[in-house]
Amino acid sequence: MQRKRFERLVDNAVATIPRRFRDAVQNLAIVVEDEPSDDVLAEMEIEPGETLFGLYQGTPLTERAAGYGNALPDRITLYQFPIEDDCETDDDIVQCIGETLIHELGHYFGLSEDEIEEIEEKYWRGE
């Protein structure tokens, strides 16, 4: 799939994120790369045969001190090839990206894995 088409699907997926979360996000870039590097996979302890759909890099909101500012944007990287490989249709891709974004935004907001899982379950139910 061409990158431009994938990026349009990313835009569609972003639109599925509840507005209260989208409105609370500041100074965050969403970027697309082909696939995670071997270094990223090793750092994230991803086992051979498994992959990564997305990665949050930055300082979670809960860890920012009063002097935090003038910082480069935090970043969520979406990995196009693993997402495409796992999905059959454009709708599947939008759903996968949406789920990945919900998870990575949870890290941005400083949520625990349990809190993120609870939000993901609500997202899957369309709440």
Buried (B, 14 or more C-beta within 10 A) or exposed (E): EEEEEBBEBBEBBBEBBBEEBEEEBEEBEBEBBEBBEEEBBEEEEBEEEEBBBBBBBBEBBEEEEEEEEEEEEBBBBBBBBBBBEEBEEBEBBBBBBBBBBBBBBBBBBEBEEEEBEEBBEEBEEEE
